[in-house]
Amino acid sequence: MKKTPLLNIALSRLIASLGHGDIVVIADAGLPVPKGVELIDLALTQGVPDFASTLRTVLSEMQVQSHALAHELLQAPSPALDSIEAHARGAELGSRRLLSHDAFKDLCQQAKVIVRTGECRPYSNIALFAGVTF
């Protein structure tokens, strides 16, 4: 049995397969998924699972070099932003890149996977760029 909190087989397998620079997007329920990008759909209902718990669990196994956000997320307080800022203060997210929401959606075309949550607050999305542990 695994010792880390992540139990989802598809998500655990995906994180184990990441190479340096691969992009994992944790998305709200409304972010469009580009054709050809793998989707791991965790959404059960509105708010379940939420963005914050999904990010926390992914970070328990994933080494992150940097992250990207849509600057629209910074314009209104939200639990997603609070979670991102807490992880950033803990040095778990590396450097930050801000994009317009449209540019963020374009970046999603390069993602290895999009992890869809049940989060229903607009702009609750983050792109995580895989780092290395050495």
N, CA and C atoms as an extended XYZ file, in Angstrom:
402
Properties=species:S:1:pos:R:3:atomname:S:1:resname:S:1:resid:I:1 pbc="F F F"
N         0.846       -1.185        0.000 N   MET     1
C         0.000        0.000        0.000 CA  MET     1
C         0.887        1.242        0.000 C   MET     1
N         0.473        2.265       -0.724 N   LYS     2
C         1.233        3.510       -0.807 CA  LYS     2
C         1.273        4.236        0.529 C   LYS     2
N         2.360        4.954        0.749 N   LYS     3
C         2.512        5.740        1.974 CA  LYS     3
C         2.093        7.195        1.776 C   LYS     3
N         2.054        7.650        0.526 N   THR     4
C         1.675        9.034        0.258 CA  THR     4
C         0.162        9.138        0.130 C   THR     4
N        -0.387       10.349        0.219 N   PRO     5
C        -1.845       10.520        0.215 CA  PRO     5
C        -2.542       10.192       -1.108 C   PRO     5
N        -1.833       10.229       -2.226 N   LEU     6
C        -2.465       10.062       -3.533 CA  LEU     6
C        -2.860        8.608       -3.775 C   LEU     6
N        -4.161        8.367       -3.934 N   LEU     7
C        -4.674        7.022       -4.151 CA  LEU     7
C        -5.145        6.788       -5.583 C   LEU     7
N        -5.440        7.841       -6.340 N   ASN     8
C        -5.954        7.691       -7.696 CA  ASN     8
C        -4.890        7.048       -8.590 C   ASN     8
N        -5.197        5.905       -9.155 N   ILE     9
C        -4.222        5.139       -9.939 CA  ILE     9
C        -3.756        5.911      -11.165 C   ILE     9
N        -4.697        6.486      -11.912 N   ALA    10
C        -4.329        7.193      -13.140 CA  ALA    10
C        -3.433        8.387      -12.836 C   ALA    10
N        -3.750        9.125      -11.793 N   LEU    11
C        -2.964       10.308      -11.443 CA  LEU    11
C        -1.589        9.917      -10.900 C   LEU    11
N        -1.523        8.886      -10.095 N   SER    12
C        -0.244        8.416       -9.576 CA  SER    12
C         0.652        7.916      -10.710 C   SER    12
N         0.081        7.172      -11.634 N   ARG    13
C         0.830        6.670      -12.791 CA  ARG    13
C         1.340        7.838      -13.637 C   ARG    13
N         0.500        8.825      -13.844 N   LEU    14
C         0.887        9.991      -14.634 CA  LEU    14
C         2.069       10.719      -13.998 C   LEU    14
N         2.011       10.967      -12.708 N   ILE    15
C         3.090       11.684      -12.024 CA  ILE    15
C         4.384       10.884      -12.105 C   ILE    15
N         4.286        9.571      -11.981 N   ALA    16
C         5.478        8.732      -12.084 CA  ALA    16
C         6.102        8.787      -13.477 C   ALA    16
N         5.308        9.122      -14.491 N   SER    17
C         5.803        9.140      -15.871 CA  SER    17
C         6.352       10.494      -16.314 C   SER    17
N         6.242       11.523      -15.461 N   LEU    18
C         6.636       12.875      -15.873 CA  LEU    18
C         8.130       13.002      -16.116 C   LEU    18
N         8.454       13.787      -17.119 N   GLY    19
C         9.827       14.178      -17.377 CA  GLY    19
C         9.987       15.661      -17.081 C   GLY    19
N        11.228       16.102      -16.996 N   HIS    20
C        11.535       17.495      -16.698 CA  HIS    20
C        10.849       18.417      -17.711 C   HIS    20
N        10.055       19.352      -17.210 N   GLY    21
C         9.377       20.323      -18.064 CA  GLY    21
C         7.986       19.933      -18.506 C   GLY    21
N         7.576       18.681      -18.267 N   ASP    22
C         6.205       18.294      -18.613 CA  ASP    22
C         5.218       19.150      -17.828 C   ASP    22
N         4.061       19.393      -18.432 N   ILE    23
C         3.055       20.275      -17.831 CA  ILE    23
C         1.854       19.459      -17.370 C   ILE    23
N         1.481       19.673      -16.108 N   VAL    24
C         0.260       19.112      -15.535 CA  VAL    24
C        -0.632       20.295      -15.179 C   VAL    24
N        -1.851       20.306      -15.692 N   VAL    25
C        -2.797       21.376      -15.379 CA  VAL    25
C        -3.834       20.838      -14.413 C   VAL    25
N        -4.009       21.542      -13.298 N   ILE    26
C        -5.116       21.256      -12.390 CA  ILE    26
C        -6.163       22.313      -12.699 C   ILE    26
N        -7.353       21.853      -13.070 N   ALA    27
C        -8.350       22.748      -13.651 CA  ALA    27
C        -9.667       22.743      -12.897 C   ALA    27
N       -10.361       23.868      -13.019 N   ASP    28
C       -11.735       23.920      -12.525 CA  ASP    28
C       -12.622       23.129      -13.490 C   ASP    28
N       -13.873       22.972      -13.130 N   ALA    29
C       -14.779       22.122      -13.904 CA  ALA    29
C       -15.086       22.681      -15.291 C   ALA    29
N       -14.843       23.969      -15.511 N   GLY    30
C       -15.219       24.575      -16.780 CA  GLY    30
C       -14.112       24.771      -17.786 C   GLY    30
N       -12.860       24.498      -17.421 N   LEU    31
C       -11.759       24.730      -18.359 CA  LEU    31
C       -11.867       23.756      -19.531 C   LEU    31
N       -11.844       24.270      -20.771 N   PRO    32
C       -11.920       23.350      -21.909 CA  PRO    32
C       -10.654       22.511      -22.024 C   PRO    32
N       -10.821       21.268      -22.440 N   VAL    33
C        -9.691       20.352      -22.624 CA  VAL    33
C        -9.410       20.256      -24.117 C   VAL    33
N        -8.218       20.688      -24.534 N   PRO    34
C        -7.900       20.644      -25.971 CA  PRO    34
C        -7.874       19.206      -26.488 C   PRO    34
N        -8.226       19.052      -27.755 N   LYS    35
C        -8.149       17.740      -28.410 CA  LYS    35
C        -6.733       17.207      -28.294 C   LYS    35
N        -6.622       15.927      -27.969 N   GLY    36
C        -5.328       15.277      -27.915 CA  GLY    36
C        -4.627       15.359      -26.566 C   GLY    36
N        -5.154       16.148      -25.635 N   VAL    37
C        -4.556       16.243      -24.299 CA  VAL    37
C        -5.304       15.277      -23.386 C   VAL    37
N        -4.551       14.448      -22.670 N   GLU    38
C        -5.161       13.486      -21.751 CA  GLU    38
C        -5.934       14.215      -20.657 C   GLU    38
N        -7.063       13.656      -20.284 N   LEU    39
C        -7.886       14.197      -19.201 CA  LEU    39
C        -8.009       13.147      -18.110 C   LEU    39
N        -7.699       13.546      -16.875 N   ILE    40
C        -8.022       12.736      -15.710 CA  ILE    40
C        -9.141       13.495      -15.010 C   ILE    40
N       -10.348       12.972      -15.102 N   ASP    41
C       -11.531       13.672      -14.600 CA  ASP    41
C       -11.867       13.175      -13.202 C   ASP    41
N       -11.575       14.008      -12.219 N   LEU    42
C       -11.863       13.677      -10.824 CA  LEU    42
C       -13.211       14.233      -10.375 C   LEU    42
N       -13.820       15.116      -11.173 N   ALA    43
C       -15.040       15.825      -10.767 CA  ALA    43
C       -16.184       14.856      -10.492 C   ALA    43
N       -16.809       15.034       -9.321 N   LEU    44
C       -17.976       14.244       -8.947 CA  LEU    44
C       -19.238       15.088       -8.964 C   LEU    44
N       -19.134       16.282       -8.385 N   THR    45
C       -20.235       17.227       -8.316 CA  THR    45
C       -19.612       18.590       -8.042 C   THR    45
N       -20.414       19.640       -8.016 N   GLN    46
C       -19.858       20.972       -7.777 CA  GLN    46
C       -19.085       21.000       -6.467 C   GLN    46
N       -17.798       21.363       -6.587 N   GLY    47
C       -16.956       21.500       -5.405 CA  GLY    47
C       -16.260       20.236       -4.934 C   GLY    47
N       -16.546       19.106       -5.549 N   VAL    48
C       -15.961       17.841       -5.100 CA  VAL    48
C       -15.276       17.145       -6.265 C   VAL    48
N       -13.970       16.914       -6.202 N   PRO    49
C       -13.086       17.482       -5.189 CA  PRO    49
C       -12.805       18.951       -5.491 C   PRO    49
N       -12.433       19.669       -4.468 N   ASP    50
C       -12.111       21.082       -4.657 CA  ASP    50
C       -10.688       21.238       -5.182 C   ASP    50
N       -10.386       22.425       -5.653 N   PHE    51
C        -9.073       22.722       -6.211 CA  PHE    51
C        -7.979       22.554       -5.167 C   PHE    51
N        -8.185       23.103       -3.973 N   ALA    52
C        -7.140       23.123       -2.944 CA  ALA    52
C        -6.710       21.714       -2.539 C   ALA    52
N        -7.658       20.814       -2.310 N   SER    53
C        -7.280       19.458       -1.893 CA  SER    53
C        -6.618       18.698       -3.043 C   SER    53
N        -7.037       18.960       -4.265 N   THR    54
C        -6.406       18.313       -5.414 CA  THR    54
C        -4.970       18.786       -5.564 C   THR    54
N        -4.742       20.102       -5.474 N   LEU    55
C        -3.381       20.638       -5.573 CA  LEU    55
C        -2.497       20.073       -4.461 C   LEU    55
N        -2.989       20.077       -3.246 N   ARG    56
C        -2.214       19.567       -2.103 CA  ARG    56
C        -1.802       18.105       -2.328 C   ARG    56
N        -2.728       17.314       -2.817 N   THR    57
C        -2.450       15.899       -3.025 CA  THR    57
C        -1.471       15.676       -4.173 C   THR    57
N        -1.630       16.397       -5.269 N   VAL    58
C        -0.686       16.284       -6.384 CA  VAL    58
C         0.710       16.679       -5.923 C   VAL    58
N         0.813       17.755       -5.160 N   LEU    59
C         2.125       18.218       -4.698 CA  LEU    59
C         2.776       17.252       -3.712 C   LEU    59
N         2.007       16.338       -3.131 N   SER    60
C         2.598       15.347       -2.231 CA  SER    60
C         3.507       14.384       -2.990 C   SER    60
N         3.337       14.289       -4.316 N   GLU    61
C         4.149       13.368       -5.119 CA  GLU    61
C         4.915       14.043       -6.244 C   GLU    61
N         4.520       15.230       -6.651 N   MET    62
C         5.126       15.853       -7.840 CA  MET    62
C         6.144       16.913       -7.467 C   MET    62
N         7.320       16.840       -8.074 N   GLN    63
C         8.338       17.883       -7.942 CA  GLN    63
C         8.030       18.964       -8.976 C   GLN    63
N         7.831       20.194       -8.522 N   VAL    64
C         7.456       21.292       -9.406 CA  VAL    64
C         8.605       22.288       -9.508 C   VAL    64
N         8.936       22.651      -10.729 N   GLN    65
C         9.980       23.642      -10.993 CA  GLN    65
C         9.399       25.054      -11.067 C   GLN    65
N         8.214       25.172      -11.696 N   SER    66
C         7.565       26.471      -11.836 CA  SER    66
C         6.081       26.251      -12.097 C   SER    66
N         5.337       27.353      -12.093 N   HIS    67
C         3.902       27.251      -12.348 CA  HIS    67
C         3.419       28.477      -13.109 C   HIS    67
N         2.268       28.328      -13.736 N   ALA    68
C         1.646       29.426      -14.478 CA  ALA    68
C         0.195       29.558      -14.048 C   ALA    68
N        -0.246       30.811      -13.982 N   LEU    69
C        -1.616       31.154      -13.603 CA  LEU    69
C        -2.150       32.192      -14.576 C   LEU    69
N        -3.455       32.234      -14.714 N   ALA    70
C        -4.092       33.348      -15.411 CA  ALA    70
C        -4.171       34.511      -14.431 C   ALA    70
N        -3.796       35.698      -14.882 N   HIS    71
C        -3.799       36.840      -13.955 CA  HIS    71
C        -5.205       37.167      -13.451 C   HIS    71
N        -6.250       36.687      -14.143 N   GLU    72
C        -7.618       36.902      -13.676 CA  GLU    72
C        -7.859       36.251      -12.312 C   GLU    72
N        -7.146       35.170      -12.023 N   LEU    73
C        -7.288       34.511      -10.720 CA  LEU    73
C        -6.876       35.441       -9.584 C   LEU    73
N        -5.912       36.309       -9.834 N   LEU    74
C        -5.396       37.201       -8.790 CA  LEU    74
C        -6.326       38.371       -8.504 C   LEU    74
N        -7.333       38.578       -9.335 N   GLN    75
C        -8.208       39.742       -9.195 CA  GLN    75
C        -9.317       39.567       -8.170 C   GLN    75
N        -9.560       38.347       -7.729 N   ALA    76
C       -10.626       38.115       -6.739 CA  ALA    76
C       -10.167       37.048       -5.755 C   ALA    76
N       -10.294       37.311       -4.475 N   PRO    77
C        -9.899       36.305       -3.482 CA  PRO    77
C       -10.702       35.014       -3.674 C   PRO    77
N       -10.033       33.885       -3.461 N   SER    78
C       -10.710       32.594       -3.578 CA  SER    78
C        -9.922       31.552       -2.800 C   SER    78
N       -10.563       30.453       -2.425 N   PRO    79
C        -9.834       29.367       -1.768 CA  PRO    79
C        -8.709       28.817       -2.649 C   PRO    79
N        -8.911       28.781       -3.971 N   ALA    80
C        -7.853       28.298       -4.867 CA  ALA    80
C        -6.628       29.195       -4.766 C   ALA    80
N        -6.831       30.493       -4.822 N   LEU    81
C        -5.703       31.425       -4.726 CA  LEU    81
C        -5.035       31.321       -3.361 C   LEU    81
N        -5.813       31.209       -2.301 N   ASP    82
C        -5.234       31.044       -0.961 CA  ASP    82
C        -4.346       29.802       -0.902 C   ASP    82
N        -4.806       28.715       -1.499 N   SER    83
C        -4.038       27.478       -1.509 CA  SER    83
C        -2.747       27.649       -2.309 C   SER    83
N        -2.852       28.256       -3.474 N   ILE    84
C        -1.664       28.477       -4.313 CA  ILE    84
C        -0.653       29.329       -3.565 C   ILE    84
N        -1.095       30.404       -2.939 N   GLU    85
C        -0.170       31.287       -2.224 CA  GLU    85
C         0.492       30.564       -1.052 C   GLU    85
N        -0.258       29.725       -0.360 N   ALA    86
C         0.324       28.970        0.762 CA  ALA    86
C         1.411       28.014        0.261 C   ALA    86
N         1.162       27.325       -0.828 N   HIS    87
C         2.164       26.415       -1.384 CA  HIS    87
C         3.358       27.184       -1.949 C   HIS    87
N         3.104       28.354       -2.509 N   ALA    88
C         4.201       29.184       -3.020 CA  ALA    88
C         5.095       29.641       -1.863 C   ALA    88
N         4.492       30.043       -0.749 N   ARG    89
C         5.281       30.441        0.432 CA  ARG    89
C         6.108       29.273        0.962 C   ARG    89
N         5.597       28.069        0.793 N   GLY    90
C         6.311       26.868        1.223 CA  GLY    90
C         7.337       26.388        0.204 C   GLY    90
N         7.570       27.170       -0.819 N   ALA    91
C         8.562       26.869       -1.866 CA  ALA    91
C         8.258       25.571       -2.617 C   ALA    91
N         6.984       25.233       -2.738 N   GLU    92
C         6.602       24.007       -3.439 CA  GLU    92
C         6.278       24.230       -4.909 C   GLU    92
N         6.171       25.505       -5.327 N   LEU    93
C         5.704       25.784       -6.682 CA  LEU    93
C         6.743       26.434       -7.582 C   LEU    93
N         7.907       26.728       -7.079 N   GLY    94
C         8.931       27.369       -7.902 CA  GLY    94
C         8.504       28.748       -8.366 C   GLY    94
N         9.069       29.177       -9.469 N   SER    95
C         8.791       30.520       -9.983 CA  SER    95
C         7.396       30.575      -10.611 C   SER    95
N         6.887       31.800      -10.730 N   ARG    96
C         5.526       32.018      -11.232 CA  ARG    96
C         5.549       32.770      -12.555 C   ARG    96
N         4.684       32.346      -13.450 N   ARG    97
C         4.465       33.047      -14.715 CA  ARG    97
C         2.982       33.392      -14.794 C   ARG    97
N         2.669       34.658      -15.065 N   LEU    98
C         1.280       35.091      -15.197 CA  LEU    98
C         0.936       35.277      -16.668 C   LEU    98
N        -0.237       34.802      -17.042 N   LEU    99
C        -0.724       34.875      -18.416 CA  LEU    99
C        -2.157       35.383      -18.416 C   LEU    99
N        -2.638       35.835      -19.552 N   SER   100
C        -4.070       36.089      -19.686 CA  SER   100
C        -4.774       34.726      -19.669 C   SER   100
N        -6.069       34.731      -19.402 N   HIS   101
C        -6.808       33.466      -19.388 CA  HIS   101
C        -6.758       32.798      -20.771 C   HIS   101
N        -6.842       33.602      -21.825 N   ASP   102
C        -6.766       33.035      -23.174 CA  ASP   102
C        -5.400       32.405      -23.425 C   ASP   102
N        -4.327       33.062      -22.983 N   ALA   103
C        -2.982       32.499      -23.143 CA  ALA   103
C        -2.836       31.231      -22.303 C   ALA   103
N        -3.467       31.206      -21.114 N   PHE   104
C        -3.437       29.998      -20.281 CA  PHE   104
C        -4.091       28.834      -21.026 C   PHE   104
N        -5.242       29.101      -21.652 N   LYS   105
C        -5.920       28.042      -22.411 CA  LYS   105
C        -5.047       27.564      -23.576 C   LYS   105
N        -4.317       28.481      -24.205 N   ASP   106
C        -3.384       28.079      -25.264 CA  ASP   106
C        -2.276       27.180      -24.700 C   ASP   106
N        -1.758       27.541      -23.516 N   LEU   107
C        -0.721       26.728      -22.870 CA  LEU   107
C        -1.220       25.307      -22.612 C   LEU   107
N        -2.495       25.160      -22.322 N   CYS   108
C        -3.065       23.836      -22.046 CA  CYS   108
C        -2.897       22.875      -23.215 C   CYS   108
N        -2.739       23.389      -24.428 N   GLN   109
C        -2.527       22.525      -25.587 CA  GLN   109
C        -1.203       21.774      -25.484 C   GLN   109
N        -0.259       22.298      -24.685 N   GLN   110
C         1.043       21.659      -24.507 CA  GLN   110
C         1.083       20.730      -23.293 C   GLN   110
N        -0.004       20.679      -22.535 N   ALA   111
C        -0.027       19.888      -21.308 CA  ALA   111
C         0.030       18.397      -21.607 C   ALA   111
N         0.698       17.675      -20.719 N   LYS   112
C         0.690       16.207      -20.792 CA  LYS   112
C        -0.669       15.699      -20.323 C   LYS   112
N        -1.246       16.404      -19.353 N   VAL   113
C        -2.540       15.999      -18.810 CA  VAL   113
C        -3.240       17.205      -18.187 C   VAL   113
N        -4.561       17.156      -18.211 N   ILE   114
C        -5.380       18.101      -17.460 CA  ILE   114
C        -6.148       17.290      -16.425 C   ILE   114
N        -6.042       17.711      -15.177 N   VAL   115
C        -6.747       17.070      -14.071 CA  VAL   115
C        -7.951       17.954      -13.751 C   VAL   115
N        -9.136       17.461      -14.060 N   ARG   116
C       -10.366       18.228      -13.860 CA  ARG   116
C       -10.909       17.973      -12.467 C   ARG   116
N       -11.119       19.063      -11.737 N   THR   117
C       -11.700       18.979      -10.402 CA  THR   117
C       -13.174       19.368      -10.471 C   THR   117
N       -13.842       19.341       -9.340 N   GLY   118
C       -15.217       19.807       -9.259 CA  GLY   118
C       -15.307       21.281       -8.904 C   GLY   118
N       -14.168       21.972       -8.888 N   GLU   119
C       -14.127       23.400       -8.528 CA  GLU   119
C       -14.960       24.214       -9.514 C   GLU   119
N       -15.832       25.066       -8.999 N   CYS   120
C       -16.708       25.858       -9.861 CA  CYS   120
C       -16.489       27.361       -9.707 C   CYS   120
N       -15.385       27.772       -9.131 N   ARG   121
C       -15.039       29.196       -9.090 CA  ARG   121
C       -14.192       29.501      -10.322 C   ARG   121
N       -14.549       30.545      -11.079 N   PRO   122
C       -13.822       30.845      -12.319 CA  PRO   122
C       -12.325       31.055      -12.094 C   PRO   122
N       -11.549       30.658      -13.089 N   TYR   123
C       -10.098       30.852      -13.154 CA  TYR   123
C        -9.317       30.034      -12.119 C   TYR   123
N        -9.937       29.052      -11.503 N   SER   124
C        -9.249       28.211      -10.513 CA  SER   124
C        -8.466       27.124      -11.224 C   SER   124
N        -7.376       27.553      -11.864 N   ASN   125
C        -6.546       26.670      -12.687 CA  ASN   125
C        -5.072       26.992      -12.417 C   ASN   125
N        -4.222       25.969      -12.535 N   ILE   126
C        -2.793       26.152      -12.407 CA  ILE   126
C        -2.100       25.168      -13.346 C   ILE   126
N        -1.039       25.639      -13.997 N   ALA   127
C        -0.187       24.766      -14.811 CA  ALA   127
C         1.091       24.532      -14.003 C   ALA   127
N         1.391       23.277      -13.750 N   LEU   128
C         2.586       22.893      -12.995 CA  LEU   128
C         3.615       22.333      -13.971 C   LEU   128
N         4.821       22.882      -13.931 N   PHE   129
C         5.909       22.422      -14.780 CA  PHE   129
C         6.793       21.493      -13.948 C   PHE   129
N         6.939       20.261      -14.392 N   ALA   130
C         7.670       19.256      -13.631 CA  ALA   130
C         9.146       19.624      -13.501 C   ALA   130
N         9.649       19.423      -12.300 N   GLY   131
C        11.060       19.624      -12.016 CA  GLY   131
C        11.728       18.285      -11.816 C   GLY   131
N        12.936       18.327      -11.309 N   VAL   132
C        13.678       17.111      -10.992 CA  VAL   132
C        14.062       17.145       -9.514 C   VAL   132
N        14.279       15.990       -8.955 N   THR   133
C        14.612       15.911       -7.524 CA  THR   133
C        16.102       15.866       -7.286 C   THR   133
N        16.917       16.013       -8.321 N   PHE   134
C        18.373       15.986       -8.160 CA  PHE   134
C        18.990       17.236       -8.737 C   PHE   134
